[in-house]
Amino acid sequence: MALYRRNIGSTHQAIRVILGVALAIAGVAVLNGPAAWLVAALGGVFVLTGFVGYCPMCAIAGVGRRSGS
């Protein structure tokens, strides 16, 4: 039994993974200092939620898949 229900579709997942990788690369390659770590961590969160298929913020905002899907 899963602890969560997937709330983002496959297209949304792919966009999150691509955006997350781009943010992580930008954070490491372009920025310096604490901003670099913050942007890279945000990219990591996007990649993680993209792979898992669940986004807590989307669940709070009511964005995502319908319950019947």
N, C-alpha and C positions, 0 to 999 in steps of 0.2 A: 504494500500500500504506500503510495506516494504521500509525502508531507505537504505537497503543494499541487495545484492544478495549473497546467500550462495556460498562460494568458496572453501570449503573443504568437502570432502566426509565423510561418516559415519565411515570408518576405521580410517581415519585421526583424526576425532573428538574423537574417543575412545582413541587413542594413546595420544592425547593432554590432555584429562582429567586424564588418568592414570599417565602420566608424571608430570602433574601439581600437583596432589595430592602428589606424591612422592617427588617433589621438595619442596613443602610447609612443609611436615613433616620433611624432611632433614634440611631445614632451621631453623625450630623451635627446633628440637631435637639434632642436631649435631653441628651446628655452633653457634657462639657467636657474639654479637655486631652488627655493621651495615651490615656485610655480611649476617647474619641470616635474617635480614629484607629484604634485596635485593633479596635473593634466595626465600624467602617465597612469596614476591610480584610477582616475576617472575612466580612462581608456580600458583599463583592466576590468573595471566593474561592467562596462558595456560589453566586453568580450564574454565575461562570465554569464551575464544575464542572457546574452544571445545564445550561448551554448546550452544553457539550462532550459530556456524557454519560459522563464518566469521573471517578471519584473514587479517588485513590491510597489514601486511608485505608480506603475500603470494600474495595478490592482486598486490602490487607494483612489486614483483619479477615475476609475471606471472605464479605462481604455483597454481594449483587448478583445479576445474572442468571446463569442456568445456562449452561454452555459450549455447549449445544445450541441456545440461543435466538438 
